[in-house]
Amino acid sequence: MTLPIGVLISGSGSNLQALIDRMEAGVLDVTIQTVISNIHGVKGLERAAKHGIFSQTLSHRDYSDRESYDRVLVRALRDAGVQALVLAGFMRLVGPELLAAFPGRVLNIHPALLPSFPGLHAQDQAAAYGVRLAGCTVHFVDEEVDHGPIIIQAAVPALPGEEAEALGGRILALEHRIFPQALQWLAEGRLDVQNRQVVVRPGERPLATRNDLPPCLVFPPLEEGF
């Protein structure tokens, strides 16, 4: 049985597309019940429509506070039959009511190696700081910004003099690999959280061959199909 999910976006939806691609390839056991954007006319909505996925815009600007907006989101997600929630470039803080609606089932992707460089413009922060390694993180969402327990991370070398745009492009390619993988572990019920430690229980899928990946470190390792 596949896991019915909702996806929240604010922009181009490239991570949404990565989820759709793995779903349609038959390796990601989820069904995207709805895609919701807080911004009108973004490309991510076009991606959803192209694949016949129900999508809608619920602008946060139409509500007086975050709590009111979150209540509307929860209602829309529940009406769509969603059981887990994915934040794929959703540029809004989520509050306790939304988290309580899907306890332990809200995932986010962040383009940095948390806990370093939380918040906006993570690649710019990393490049300006002069880090030697940069990367991305999939984590459970809690009430603090980019703070919840970490599920999987991927790291790439940050090249001397490399601008944030180039670094961000290499990081994005790995986001498209680790986000579907983390969601598959959730769909299979293989994630256990012990304090802040996320344990991925063993599964039947063999590990992926990595011939097509750039120089990087991914942990826990990717499985076949991801």
Secondary structure by P-SEA (a helix, b strand, c coil): ccccbbbbbcccaaaaaaaaaaaaaccccccccbbbbcccccaaaaaaaaaccbbbbbcccccccaaaaaaaaaaaaaaacccbbbbccccccccaaaaaaccccbbbbbccccccccccaaaaaaaaacccccbbbbbbbccccccccccbbbbbbbcccccaaaaaaaaaaaaacaaaaaaaaaaaccccccccbbbbcccccccccccccccccccccccccc
